[in-house]
């Protein structure tokens, strides 16, 4: 969920304030991801733990309902639907985000959601706190080597913290 939080922070910052009724249809997007060869059904099964015999009928359903609120029949559990929707959003919209903005989003998630300070991040990543602060203010002021190390290490740190964090479980 931490990665999704970082993605939402970045996407929301870039969006225009106007609301749209554009439908996020997980099934349609997932069909395109598979058809484009970005991931196979086997990979989705391995990543999500959702058996292919559950995923196949989900992909065959055309949702009905109010535009903007795609509501396929309950083929998957609510937890499976949440995880699949999150993954599909991250695999599609997430790659449209500039790399520096992505790292800023990761740092914001670490500081806002997980309450780490720049000093905490510095000690954990072995990157100077001043470089972290400079990157947050303006990534271009930091050398490419430091930007690379910060991207890799902050991403790793977010993953490690996300793995240890309580998961959102629906009943």
LINTAPE-V298884 format. One line per field, one symbol per residue. ss: DSSP state (H for helix, E for strand, - for the rest). psi: psi as a letter, one per 40 degrees, with the letter a starting at -180 (. if undefined). A space follows every 10 residues. Layout:
BEGIN
ss = ???
psi = ???
END
This chain:
BEGIN
ss = -HHHHHHHHH HHHH------ -----HHHHH HHHHH----- HHHHHHHH-- -HHHHHHHHH ---E------ E------HHH HHHHHHHHHH HHHHHH--HH HHHHHHHHHH HHH----HHH HHHHH---HH HHHHHHH-HH H--HHHHHHH HHHHHHHHHH HHHH------ -
psi = dddddddddd dddeiieiii fhhhhddddd dddddeedii ddddddddeh idedddddde hhiiahhegh giigdiiddd dddddddddd ecddeehidd dddddddddd dddefiiddd ddddefhhdd dddddddhde eiiddddddd dddddddddd dddeiiihhi .
END
